[in-house]
Amino acid sequence: MSEYFPNVPQFQYEGTSSTNPFAFRHYNPDEKIGDKTMREHLRFGAAYWHVMRNELGDPFGAGTALMPWDDGSETLQNALNRVPVFFEFLNKSQIDYYCFHDRDISPEGATLAETHKNLDRVVDELEKFQGETGKKLLWGTACLFGHPRYAHGAATSPNADVFAYGASQVKHALEATHRLGGEGYVFWGGREGYATLLNTDMKRELDHLAAMLHLAVDHAKKIGYQGQFYIEPKPREPSTHQYDSDSAACLNFLREYDLLDHFKLNIETNHATLAGHTMEHELDVAIGANALGSIDANRGDELIGWDTDQFPTNVYDTTQVMIRVLKMGGFTTGGLNFDAKRRRESHEPEDLFHAHIGGMDVFARGLKIAHKIIEDGRMDAFITERYSSYDSGIGAEIESGSTSLDSLDAHAQSIDPPQLSSGRQEMLENIINDYL
Ligand code: XYL
């Protein structure tokens, strides 16, 4: 068994009295919270690109991560060698799902045909390990931002041949996802934006981006893939401006191009904060359109203005997320994918485990607290009461669309000036804090 991580045992739940750094203190996979087990609620996923491929470099220095199983080459054999390591990681950390980009799992070849062949070979291996371990693919995606050919974008490149290359990658990544039983397929458009509008025809680029998504939807139908498509909002980095900048921009784009029936959103915490929003805001915007699909669970750093992809550690934040997930009835195809990396200084293999166990426990706490807050009912009751003037009388008429400016004018002139009630923000904050 312990071939690659001999010093790390499989995590077990030991409860809050445990000081074992490799034991869950809060996540008890088969414990029921409400009508589902924690495992069913949380649907944790690990990101292949961070666990297996992130060398922990930064713009100022080389990678520090120790990866004794990896020979550092971009070869098919090295790609195959990584697969058992990853599945040992999933087994020991009790993570049920994973996510990948095509280029995380398999290298480019000398030709595009060889690139696709590499992918298929590694997918054989992933399929074998999924079968042996019961681990599942939460979503797959194509990396349309790493290779220099995508410097001007993939679907939004001004070069139609680059669009075709991107489409070719999407076709094969989608087929790989289908073969592996992937429950979803993500588009994150890191280069689908611009560096300057001086050289950019924005409308044409948006039309092309929509064309790529429609082609993917058509191909899914053709091959019988029934998983959920997602787009993932992020405002910038690497592009100066990305078209899928936040939930509202994504939804507008999907509506405009008649894609809303086929796509939901994969929302990432650090992307929300980069967009100048809270994660709760991004989730509420998506839920309002019945379009919250999946979550990339991480966090940013209050002092740093870029995408630090840190592991979640804040119970307040995970509680806010889980309140929303529970209220929407839970995930269907989506889950909580740790799109998160260790700090550059945490370079030893065992740090991968400390990072994920922390993220899992803090979401388990968030889940339990969210469940209690919803059961308690005071928060919901307050909000219901706050809008109760719309439940009858003139408010109900406004909501049903049966008023006019004339009738509202007459109503306003017939009543005493409105009396406002308090928003009670601090009282509500106190209720939340009582549960933490
Ligand atoms: C990078 C993004 C990607 C997507 C998948 O900021 O989060 O990792 O999740 O392409």
Residues whose N, C-alpha, C, O or C-beta is under 5 A from the ligand:
A	BS01	XYL	W188 D339
